[in-house]
Each structure stands twice: as structure tokens, then as C-alpha cells.
């Protein structure tokens, strides 16, 4: 049985691979991004790694590079899985970081199983160099000289040196082929550069001896001065240098080369011995293309993320109203691993008589039609509240509106509450939403937690649905906490019971804030942020999470 590290920010993809690995009798360990995968790999070396490419934080490309760069993990076979790249785009990226297999999503189980078998079959090639489908082992070429060796004839020694030189030359040629590199030597007297056969073939030149002027014409104009400066500095000082230049081959194809410049002197180094300039050139065109593709994909991801964040800033209230004798706080925490538009909301508005309209809700789905419905819903709620500030009737009217407005597979859940600071009366109604919490102070210091159990159906499903309101008197120190299910629903991990933990998190947050500020009551915004930290434990939510808090007796006025 092998252990395979599965790295993917999509839980469904991780479940799919875990199921197939189990079918083959293997064990899967899972991570949602590259950072978590590196920690798992350090604790226990996996036999293979299957990683998604596009992920937040440390993505699959960088994960593969880091695994290849560390001696303890460099031998582990890696496969990419992707739904964003085509074959021509992913192939150079995979080759650049030693990845030999790619799973294109959505994939058929049979193809995935074949890839898993091939990947684990490659695990036995530890200590070998892998590039694409070429596999070559590296042997020790050290020549050991015995302490006492009989004198051999000069012809025998020459033959041994010839064989050794031929062996080294063959190994060097193999290295140049696999790394797409070659050597060059400058002959200043003849005005020529002499290229190795591999470098000549790479640039598709008819001869390995190239005139300097001819080569200058093939170097990109922006890189020519840089190359001449590097070569000149090496010629004068003898200090090795590197430069990265673009050179066009005979077919007009541009190659990106890393060129090294070094100097040696033939024979003994007398003061009158002329310097000989030479170096190595490696073609990194595919590597640079893969890096640019990766950077473009990252830039596009961040641009989409910014657009999502801008949408939320435009829809959610810029500031919460000030309430006499109470305070309001709210947090909207977007899931960092998602690019779809979250459709949860919180809203607080002051209506007639100094009362406060507070609503928290969510439109089912993470698509554009659902997100587009948020603004009309909030506008309707605000308008209806001025005409008839009763939460149950507000939901009834809103339900009739949404039944004819929303697509057939879309619905809305919502909490609507109206608080009167003059009387301390809170009226609240629920349309299919997670049950809010009310924390009431009591003697002895341990607050009581009340769950408002009554709730009606979701909005937009049944045109004749009716809703019931609940009335509470909010004593000084009482707290109302409404939230979306993104706060308590976790796709995996130990926090799957957040729904049970939430009441204790609210009480614990109140206690910690009271201990930090013993002479003044906590602010509701601090309380909302502390509740999120307590429930998530420092982790990011799997879905967008929203929390709104009304705290009676705060200093928001």
C-alpha cells in the first residue's frame, strides 16, 4: 500500500482522488494548498504527489519546484491535475519542474487509475534524473588510484586517458542534451565564436564556427549591449559573469538563453598568456514561458478576486448606524480560495421612530444571477420597512416579490429583526435561515443562551407562505448574533461541529472582551470579530461567512 499526497483546493476533487486511491488499495493524505502539503510531506514522506496547479497561497507549480529543490523530497514522483490549462500550456510547466504526468479535469476514472499506477510505478526510480519521458541514471565517475600501482607503459596510460576522456565527453553531451545547453569559445583573433554541436543544432546554424558580426545580428537589440558588457568585464577582470539574452535561430524562432562567461589560459598561466573567453549557454525558453503563463494566471486570479471584493463593498453598507444605548457590529469574510461571487449579506438601517432594521441573509448559489438579486432584495427590504416595520409582514411581502422574480432553482434565506432602543423590544422573523442566537445576562455571571427556534420556509419558493414574528425584551448586556451558514459549515477538518461550538464561542468571546476591558462594556464590532476568530480558530472559511451582532448596553452612540 502506498501513501499519496493529494493537494487540491476543491474538496470534491480531493474526494474523487481519495476514492480512486482507496479502490487501488492506497492511502491518501490531503491538503488544500501547497503550504499545507509541504508541512505534511515534511512530517511523513509520501510515495507520490498529485497536485492541482491553480491554488491560492502556494500553488501547485511552486509546490513541485520546492519539492524538487529539497534532497529529502526531490525523488518523489509528482503529477499535475488541472482544469484551467490545455496540453500545450501545461507541458512546458510540467517539464520545467520535473513533473511527468498530468490529469486533465474532468477526468475519467480509468484514465486517473492508469496515471496513479504509472506514477507509483515511477516511485522506484529513486536517485535517477527524470525529464519528460527520458530517464537517465547518474553513476560515480571518480577514478580511484591505488596507493601502490605498477608503472604502466605510456601507450597504456594514454589509452586509459583517451577512454576516460571519451566517457566524460559522452556524459557531458548527454547532460547538454537533457538540459538543452552547450558550450562556446571566443576566438578574438579570427573574430569567431566556436559553438558546441548541441548549441549549433539548437540555434539551427549551418556551422559551429560563427562570425561575431553574424551572431550580433541574431541577438535581440535590447540584450546586445548587456551581453557585450558582461563579456567585456569577464575579459578584463577574469571574474565569471552571467547574462540572459534572446537569440533568434536561422528559422527566426527566438530562444531565451542563460549565457555564462568565464576565462582560462591555455597551458601554464604566464603573465603574457592571453585570456581565453568561453562559457555555457542554456535554453530556458520553455521555463520562462511557463513562468510567464503562471504569472498571467495569478494576475487574472487576483483581478477576479478584486472584482468580487469590489462587488461586496458596493452592496454591503459602508457604515453601520449609531444606536442610542446599543451598538452594532458586522463582519463579512470572503472565502479566499473561491472566485465565485458570494451571495450572503448583512444590512442595518435606521427607520422611523429611531428603530433599527437588521437583516442577514443569503441567496442560494454562487452564480451571477444569484448575486444580481442581492441589491433588489436589500432595496425592497428597506422600502417595505418604512411602510410597515413588522418583520413577519416584511418577509411575507418580500416572498411574494421574489416568487415571481427569481429563477426556478434560486431561493433566499433571511433573518429580519427590528429593534426599538426606546423600549428594548426586539421583533425577529426567520425565513429558512440558520437560527440566530440571543445571549441574555443573568445573575451569577453565566449568561443564558436562547435559540429562536421558530422559522418559516425559504423565500421565493411558495407564493402563499406566511411567517411568524417573535418578540423579546433585550435587557442591558443582551446580545443578538445572526450569521450565514458559511460560518458553521466546514467541508472537512475538526471544525465540522462549528454549529455546536458557536454558542460557546459567543459566550467565550464576551468573557474575553470583558476581561480585556473590565471598566467598560465591549464594542459590538470587537465582539463580532472575536466570534469569527473563536469559531474558525484562525482558519479561513470554506464559504463566505457573515456575522452581524446587536449588543445592548454598548457604547456605539
Buried (B, 14 or more C-beta within 10 A) or exposed (E): EBBBBBBBBBBEBBBBBBEBBEEEEBEBBBBBBBBBBBEBBEEEEBBBBBBBBBBBBBBBBBBBBBBBEEEEBEBBBBBBBBBEBEEEBBBBBBBBBBBBBBBBBEBEEEEBBEBBEBBBEBBEEEEEBBBEEEEBEEEEEEEEEEEEEEEEEEEEEEEEEEEEEEEEEEBBBEBBBBBBBBBBBBEEEEEBBBBBEBBBBBBEBEEBEBEBEEBEEBBBEEBBEBBEEBBEBBBEEEEEBEBBBBBBBEEEEEBBBBBBBBBEBEEEEEEEEEBBBBBBBBBBBBBBBBBEBBEEBBEEBEEEBEEBBEBBEEBBBEEBBEBEBBBBBBBBBBBEBBBBBBBBBBBBBEBEEEBBBBBBBBBBBBBEEBBEBBEEBBEBBBEBBEEEBBBBBBBBBBBBBBBEEBEEEBBBBBBBBBBBBEEBBBBBBBBBBBBBBBBBBEEEEEBEBBEBEEBBBBBBBEEEBEBEBBEBEBEEBBBBBBBBBBBBBBBEEEBEEBBEBBBEBBBBBBBBBBEEEEEEBBBBBBBBBBBBBBBBEEEBBBBBBBBBBBBBBBEBE
